[in-house]
Amino acid sequence: MFNHHDLTRNALMLKGPLARQGYDWWWHSFTAQDSETGEDKPFFIEFFVCNPALAEAQPVLGQLPANRAAGKKPSYLMVKAGTWGEDACQLHRFFALGEVTLHGEAPFRIEAVDCLACETALKGHIRISRDEAGAHPEWMCDAGEMSWDLTVDKQIAFNVGYGASKPLRDAEAFVMYWHAEGMKSAYSGTVTFGGRRYTVKPESCYGYADKNWGRDFTTPWVWLSSNCLFSTKTGRQLRNSVFDIGGGRPKIYFVPLDRRLLGVCYYEGKEYDFNFSHLHLRVRTSFSFEEKEEEVV
């Protein structure tokens, strides 16, 4: 039987062959309010580990021509942070894995200098000058500065089921795995971005937390989630509801399964899910995508 706590107890999935050709990342997104104006602003934070068995004294960046010529694969911890909108910004900070304290079993914890991620907290700071961003295109980031100090309360999980069960993880059957431990998460604390201070409150953060790992990425990739939902019948906000959809073109042993989705709607305490890995239910999904000026369909 699948137990989602099994994934929490074994937070770091990069073992065996995946330690030399694999990635593991923890994603967080939430909304904060400007401490002066009260304006909403969305933020994201990610901790991304790549090929830990190939670690060197410095972060190994695969985009550098010298590394490509030498056949070196990337190896590092990347801490990503940023925001969307008119002043969209993506900031990357790289660490050699020798600088990283990583506890992959319970309780999960990854820490490097002043950056920390665990099940209940997020802390960190990134500062990239314009000169640094211009001199290092391999960093793939903008110039800017962001710091954060947050607590995390993961309230509702999406357990994708057999597809992420221990037998299929051990067999490395899928090229990419997904587990949404906190598809509804409550964050609290502060963020400083661009010289402005933002407050993060549990009741208005609409937070999301998940993890992905594997040896490659699915293309195309579909992901859509929200826990800021309102009833069309009453007009009231649904305080205990969330939906989460992910998928695209997953691969099993490099064989693509075209246009498959995993999804769940958790409606005021009751869960409704659809999942292509439930083979006995003969689940089928069909989808299209259209991006308009102010919405996606």
C-alpha positions in Angstrom: 0.0 0.0 0.0 1.2 3.5 -0.8 1.8 5.8 2.1 2.7 9.5 1.4 4.8 9.6 4.7 7.1 7.1 3.0 8.2 10.0 0.7 8.6 12.4 3.6 10.8 9.9 5.5 13.0 9.5 2.5 13.2 13.1 1.4 16.3 12.8 -0.7 15.7 10.5 -3.7 19.1 10.8 -5.3 20.5 7.4 -4.6 22.1 4.7 -6.7 22.3 5.8 -10.4 20.2 8.9 -9.7 23.1 10.3 -7.6 25.2 10.5 -10.9 22.4 11.4 -13.2 19.5 12.9 -11.3 17.9 15.9 -9.7 15.7 16.5 -6.7 14.0 19.8 -6.0 11.7 21.3 -3.4 9.3 24.0 -4.7 7.4 26.6 -2.7 5.1 29.4 -4.0 3.0 31.9 -2.0 1.5 35.4 -2.0 2.7 38.1 0.3 1.5 41.7 1.0 3.6 44.9 0.7 4.0 46.1 4.3 3.3 49.7 3.3 0.7 49.5 0.6 -0.9 46.1 1.3 -0.6 45.1 -2.4 -0.4 41.4 -3.1 2.8 40.0 -4.6 3.5 36.4 -5.6 6.9 34.8 -4.8 8.6 31.4 -5.4 11.5 29.7 -3.6 13.2 26.5 -4.8 16.0 24.2 -3.5 17.5 22.1 -6.4 20.1 19.4 -5.9 21.8 18.0 -9.0 24.1 14.9 -9.3 25.5 14.8 -5.8 27.9 11.9 -6.5 29.8 14.1 -9.0 30.5 16.9 -6.5 33.7 19.0 -6.7 35.2 21.7 -4.6 33.2 24.3 -6.6 29.7 24.2 -8.2 29.9 22.4 -11.5 27.8 24.2 -14.1 27.0 22.2 -17.2 26.5 25.3 -19.4 30.1 26.4 -19.2 32.0 25.6 -22.5 35.0 24.2 -20.6 32.8 21.8 -18.7 30.9 20.7 -21.8 34.2 20.2 -23.6 35.4 18.0 -20.7 32.2 16.0 -20.6 31.5 17.2 -17.1 27.9 16.8 -15.8 26.5 19.5 -13.5 26.7 19.1 -9.8 25.5 21.7 -7.2 22.8 22.9 -4.9 20.9 25.8 -6.5 18.7 28.1 -4.4 16.2 29.9 -6.6 14.0 32.7 -5.6 12.0 35.4 -7.3 8.6 36.8 -8.3 6.3 37.1 -11.3 4.5 40.2 -12.7 5.7 43.5 -14.1 9.0 43.3 -12.2 9.4 39.6 -12.7 12.8 38.4 -11.4 14.6 35.0 -11.1 17.6 34.8 -8.9 20.0 31.8 -8.6 22.6 31.1 -6.0 24.9 28.1 -6.4 26.7 26.0 -3.8 29.2 23.2 -4.1 27.7 20.2 -2.4 30.6 20.0 0.0 29.2 23.3 1.5 25.8 21.7 2.0 24.5 20.0 5.1 21.9 17.5 3.9 19.8 15.2 6.0 17.7 13.2 3.7 15.9 11.1 6.2 13.4 12.3 8.8 13.3 15.1 9.6 14.4 16.4 6.2 16.8 19.3 6.2 19.0 21.0 3.7 21.3 23.9 4.6 24.1 25.9 3.0 25.5 29.0 4.7 22.4 31.2 5.4 20.0 29.2 3.2 17.7 26.5 4.8 14.8 24.4 3.8 13.0 21.8 5.9 9.5 20.6 6.4 8.6 23.5 8.6 10.9 26.4 7.7 12.5 28.4 4.8 15.3 30.9 5.2 17.7 32.4 2.8 19.3 35.3 0.9 20.4 35.9 -2.7 22.0 39.0 -4.1 23.2 39.2 -7.7 24.6 42.5 -9.0 24.2 43.6 -12.6 27.9 43.1 -13.2 27.7 39.5 -11.9 24.6 38.7 -13.9 26.2 40.1 -17.1 29.5 38.3 -16.5 27.9 34.9 -15.7 25.2 34.0 -18.3 25.6 30.4 -17.1 23.8 31.4 -13.9 20.7 32.0 -16.0 19.4 34.6 -13.7 18.6 38.3 -13.3 20.2 41.0 -11.1 18.4 41.6 -7.8 18.2 40.8 -4.1 15.8 38.8 -2.0 15.8 37.5 1.5 13.2 35.5 3.4 12.4 34.0 6.8 9.3 31.8 6.8 7.6 29.0 8.6 5.7 26.4 6.7 2.6 24.4 7.6 1.7 21.8 4.9 -2.0 21.2 5.4 -3.3 19.1 2.5 -1.3 16.6 0.5 -1.9 15.1 -3.0 -0.7 11.5 -2.9 -0.2 10.5 -6.6 -0.4 6.9 -5.7 1.2 3.8 -7.2 3.2 5.8 -9.7 5.4 7.1 -6.8 5.3 4.0 -4.6 8.5 2.5 -3.3 8.7 -0.4 -5.8 8.5 2.0 -8.8 10.8 4.5 -7.1 13.4 1.7 -6.5 13.1 0.5 -10.1 13.4 4.1 -11.4 10.6 3.2 -13.7 9.5 6.8 -14.4 11.9 9.4 -15.8 10.2 12.1 -13.5 8.4 11.7 -10.2 6.1 14.2 -8.3 4.8 14.4 -4.8 2.7 17.4 -3.5 3.1 17.2 0.2 1.6 20.7 0.7 -0.7 21.5 -2.2 -2.4 23.7 0.4 0.2 25.2 2.7 0.2 28.0 5.2 3.3 30.2 5.2 4.1 33.0 7.7 7.0 35.4 8.0 8.7 38.1 5.9 10.2 38.6 2.5 12.4 41.5 1.5 12.6 42.1 -2.3 13.9 45.1 -4.2 14.3 47.1 -1.0 10.7 46.6 0.0 9.4 44.4 2.9 6.5 42.0 2.5 4.5 40.2 5.1 3.4 36.6 4.6 0.2 35.6 6.5 -1.3 32.1 6.7 -4.8 33.3 5.8 -3.7 35.2 2.6 -0.6 33.4 1.4 -2.4 30.7 -0.7 0.7 28.6 -0.4 1.8 25.6 -2.3 4.7 23.1 -1.7 5.8 20.0 -3.7 8.9 18.1 -4.8 10.0 16.6 -8.1 12.8 14.2 -8.8 14.2 12.0 -11.5 16.7 11.7 -14.3 15.0 14.0 -16.9 12.0 16.2 -17.4 8.7 15.6 -19.1 8.0 17.7 -22.2 5.4 19.2 -22.5 4.8 19.8 -18.9 1.4 20.7 -17.4 1.0 22.1 -13.9 -1.9 24.1 -12.5 -3.0 24.5 -8.9 -4.9 26.9 -6.6 -6.3 27.0 -3.1 -7.9 30.5 -3.5 -11.3 29.2 -4.6 -14.8 30.6 -4.4 -18.2 28.9 -4.7 -20.2 29.9 -7.8 -23.3 29.0 -5.8 -22.7 31.1 -2.7 -20.0 33.5 -3.8 -18.1 32.6 -0.6 -14.5 31.5 -0.4 -13.9 27.8 0.1 -11.5 27.8 3.0 -10.7 24.0 2.9 -10.5 23.4 -0.8 -7.7 23.1 -3.4 -7.1 21.6 -6.8 -3.8 20.4 -8.3 -3.2 19.1 -11.8 0.1 17.9 -13.3 1.5 15.8 -16.1 2.1 16.1 -19.8 4.1 13.4 -21.4 5.6 11.1 -18.7 8.0 8.4 -19.6 8.4 4.8 -18.3 11.8 3.4 -19.0 12.2 6.1 -21.8 8.9 5.1 -23.4 6.6 8.2 -23.6 3.0 8.0 -22.5 1.4 10.7 -24.5 -0.8 13.3 -22.8 -1.4 11.9 -19.4 -2.5 13.9 -16.3 -2.7 13.4 -12.6 -5.1 15.6 -10.7 -7.1 16.1 -7.6 -9.9 18.4 -6.4 -10.1 18.5 -2.6 -13.5 20.1 -1.9 -14.2 21.2 1.7 -12.8 18.0 3.2 -13.6 15.5 0.5 -11.1 14.4 -2.1 -11.9 13.6 -5.8 -8.9 12.5 -7.9 -8.1 11.2 -11.3 -4.9 9.4 -12.0 -3.6 7.6 -15.1 -1.6 5.2 -12.9 -4.9 3.7 -11.6 -4.8 1.2 -14.4 -7.8 -0.9 -13.1 -10.0 2.2 -13.4 -9.1 2.7 -17.1 -8.6 6.4 -16.5 -8.4 8.5 -19.6 -7.7 12.2 -19.8 -8.0 14.7 -22.7 -6.9 18.3 -22.5 -6.1 21.4 -24.6 -4.4 24.6 -23.6 -4.9 28.2 -24.7 -3.1 31.3 -23.2 -5.0 34.6 -23.4 -3.9 38.0 -22.3 -5.3 37.7 -18.8 -6.1 34.0 -18.4 -5.3 30.5 -19.4 -7.9 28.1 -20.7 
